[in-house]
């Protein structure tokens, strides 16, 4: 595992990889709007996904599973790789709780992903469950009040307008997604080139926690081709520092 540092404000000349942006819990593709605008200005092709269970118009959203979310990501990857012309390189950008379905995709099809970029997130360990104590009668988990949310994730840098938009557009997270254990068996997932954009926790802290065997960072210690980029801000950098996050993603990809 190596550390790579660079100035995320610097553009790159490599424009080959298509970017698939996956938002975390409670979020849809809309969460990436500002970042995508900056990527488009930098001539970087990107798409953003709303995972199954996070579409407010879906009457069955509370029943959606991790397997369905992983399948949607895989479909997006295949669609990019099989466009007319020549096969395209694909980089997946995963924020926060998108780490579970993205880890499943990397486990099942590591050969299809040219790079994964974790945004204040990282790969999950085999058997990981996001909310093992969630009662069975909770069909979906709404966005908690911000005073509760800030006990687990930083809102640093997020404007009041962004907080209001988050609250207004958030969709309750499906219960099955929160309760399901992540089944992983393919060690090749750890060989996919990886960039960790560290925001609410610095790269130094992430490396220390990984080396110390912290269960949330155990998979980071097992990565064979990992780079680290520091972007100090809160847990939702797509709203607190969208231009800088876009530049970091562009450089990593």
C-alpha positions in Angstrom: 0.0 0.0 0.0 1.6 3.3 -1.1 0.8 6.9 -0.4 0.4 9.2 -3.4 0.1 13.0 -2.9 -0.6 15.7 -5.4 -2.3 19.1 -5.6 -6.0 18.2 -6.4 -6.4 21.6 -8.1 -4.1 20.6 -11.0 -5.7 19.2 -14.1 -4.6 16.1 -15.9 -4.2 15.4 -19.6 -5.6 11.8 -19.3 -9.3 11.9 -20.4 -9.8 8.2 -21.3 -11.8 6.9 -18.4 -15.6 7.3 -18.1 -16.6 8.1 -14.6 -19.6 6.4 -12.8 -20.6 8.4 -9.7 -22.3 6.6 -7.0 -23.8 8.6 -4.1 -24.1 7.4 -0.5 -27.1 6.7 1.7 -30.2 8.8 1.3 -28.9 10.3 -2.0 -29.7 10.1 -5.7 -27.8 11.1 -8.8 -28.7 14.7 -8.1 -26.1 14.8 -5.3 -23.3 14.9 -7.9 -24.8 17.8 -9.9 -22.2 20.4 -8.9 -19.3 18.0 -9.2 -20.5 16.9 -12.7 -20.6 20.5 -13.8 -16.9 20.9 -12.9 -16.0 17.6 -14.6 -17.8 18.6 -17.8 -15.9 21.9 -17.8 -12.7 19.8 -17.6 -13.9 17.7 -20.6 -14.4 14.6 -18.3 -17.2 12.3 -19.2 -19.3 11.2 -16.2 -22.7 9.7 -15.3 -24.3 9.6 -11.9 -26.6 6.8 -10.7 -29.6 6.7 -8.4 -29.3 3.3 -6.9 -32.4 1.0 -6.5 -34.2 2.0 -3.3 -33.2 5.7 -3.6 -35.7 6.7 -6.2 -38.6 8.5 -4.4 -40.9 7.5 -7.3 -40.3 3.8 -6.8 -43.3 2.3 -4.8 -41.1 -0.8 -3.9 -38.1 1.2 -2.9 -38.1 -0.1 0.7 -37.7 -3.7 -0.6 -34.6 -3.1 -2.7 -31.5 -5.0 -1.8 -27.7 -4.8 -2.0 -27.7 -7.3 -4.9 -30.1 -5.1 -6.9 -27.9 -2.0 -6.2 -24.7 -3.9 -7.3 -26.5 -5.1 -10.4 -27.4 -1.5 -11.4 -23.8 -0.5 -11.0 -22.6 -3.4 -13.0 -25.1 -2.6 -15.8 -23.7 1.0 -15.9 -20.2 -0.3 -16.1 -21.0 -2.7 -18.9 -22.9 0.0 -20.8 -19.8 2.3 -20.7 -17.4 -0.5 -21.7 -19.4 -1.7 -24.6 -20.2 1.6 -26.3 -19.7 1.6 -30.1 -16.1 2.1 -31.2 -13.6 0.7 -28.8 -13.9 -0.6 -25.2 -13.8 2.3 -22.7 -11.9 2.4 -19.4 -14.2 2.9 -16.5 -13.6 4.4 -13.0 -16.2 4.1 -10.3 -16.5 6.9 -7.8 -18.2 5.8 -4.6 -19.2 8.0 -1.7 -19.9 6.9 1.8 -22.5 4.1 2.1 -22.1 3.2 -1.6 -19.1 1.2 -0.5 -21.2 -2.0 0.1 -22.7 -2.4 -3.4 -19.4 -1.2 -5.0 -17.4 -3.7 -3.0 -19.8 -6.4 -4.3 -19.1 -5.3 -7.9 -15.3 -5.3 -7.4 -15.6 -8.8 -5.9 -17.6 -10.2 -8.7 -16.0 -8.4 -11.6 -12.7 -6.8 -10.8 -11.6 -7.1 -14.4 -14.3 -4.6 -15.5 -13.2 -1.7 -13.3 -10.0 0.2 -14.1 -10.0 2.3 -10.9 -12.2 2.8 -7.9 -12.2 6.2 -6.2 -13.6 6.2 -2.7 -14.9 9.5 -1.4 -14.6 9.7 2.4 -15.2 6.0 2.2 -13.5 2.7 1.5 -14.0 -1.0 0.8 -16.0 -3.0 3.2 -14.8 -6.3 4.8 -16.4 -9.7 4.2 -19.5 -10.1 6.4 -19.9 -6.4 7.0 -23.4 -5.2 8.0 -24.1 -1.4 8.1 -26.9 -1.6 10.7 -27.0 -5.0 12.3 -29.2 -3.8 15.1 -31.9 -2.3 12.9 -35.2 -3.7 14.1 -37.0 -5.9 11.7 -40.1 -3.7 11.6 -38.1 -0.8 10.3 -38.7 -1.0 6.5 -36.5 2.0 5.7 -34.3 4.5 7.6 -35.0 8.2 7.0 -32.3 10.8 7.2 -31.7 11.4 10.9 -31.9 14.9 12.4 -28.7 16.7 11.8 -27.8 16.9 15.5 -27.9 13.1 15.5 -26.1 12.7 12.1 -23.2 14.9 13.2 -22.4 12.4 15.9 -21.3 10.1 13.1 -20.4 12.3 10.1 -19.1 15.8 9.8 -21.2 18.5 8.1 -18.2 20.8 7.9 -18.3 23.2 5.0 -21.9 22.5 4.0 -24.0 25.6 3.6 -27.4 26.0 5.1 -28.8 25.9 1.5 -27.1 22.6 0.9 -28.3 21.2 4.2 -31.9 22.3 3.3 -31.5 20.6 -0.1 -30.2 17.4 1.6 -33.1 17.3 4.0 -35.7 18.1 1.3 -34.4 15.5 -1.3 -33.2 12.7 0.9 -34.9 9.3 0.4 -35.1 6.8 3.3 -32.5 4.0 3.0 -34.1 0.6 2.3 -34.0 -1.8 5.3 -32.6 -4.8 3.4 -29.6 -2.7 2.2 -28.8 -1.8 5.8 -29.3 -5.3 7.3 -27.7 -7.5 4.6 -24.2 -8.9 5.2 -21.8 -8.2 2.4 -20.5 -11.5 0.9 -17.0 -11.2 -0.5 -14.7 -14.0 -1.6 -12.5 -12.9 -4.5 -9.1 -11.5 -3.4 -8.6 -9.9 -6.8 -10.9 -7.1 -5.7 -8.0 -5.8 -3.7 -5.8 -5.5 -6.8 -8.0 -2.9 -8.6 -6.2 0.4 -8.7 -7.6 2.5 -5.8 -7.7 6.1 -4.8 -9.0 7.1 -1.4 -10.1 10.8 -1.2 -9.9 11.5 2.5 -12.1 14.3 3.8 -13.5 14.1 7.3 -10.7 11.7 8.3 -7.2 12.4 7.1 -5.1 10.0 5.1 -2.7 9.7 8.0 -5.5 8.7 10.3 -6.9 6.2 7.7 -3.5 4.6 7.3 -3.0 4.4 11.1 -6.5 2.8 11.6 -5.9 0.3 8.8 -2.5 -0.7 10.2 -4.0 -1.0 13.6 -6.7 -3.5 12.4 -9.7 -1.2 12.9 -12.6 -3.2 11.5 -13.9 -0.3 9.4 -10.5 0.0 7.6 -9.3 -3.6 7.6 -9.7 -3.9 3.8 -7.7 -0.7 3.2 -4.7 -2.5 4.7 -5.2 -5.3 2.2 -5.2 -3.1 -0.9 -2.2 -3.7 -3.2 -2.5 -0.6 -5.4 -3.8 2.3 -3.2 -3.2 6.0 -3.4 -4.4 8.6 -0.9 -5.5 12.2 -1.5 -6.4 14.6 1.3 -9.3 17.0 0.8 -10.0 18.4 4.2 -13.7 19.1 4.7 -16.9 17.3 5.9 -18.3 14.0 4.9 -20.2 15.5 1.9 -17.5 17.1 -0.2 -19.7 17.2 -3.3 -21.4 20.1 -1.6 -18.8 21.6 0.6 -15.9 21.5 -1.9 -17.3 20.4 -5.3 -14.7 22.0 -7.5 -11.8 20.6 -5.5 -13.5 17.2 -5.4 -14.0 17.2 -9.2 -10.3 18.1 -9.7 -9.2 15.2 -7.3 -11.5 12.7 -9.2 -10.2 14.0 -12.5 -6.6 13.6 -11.5 -7.1 10.2 -10.0 -8.9 8.8 -13.0 
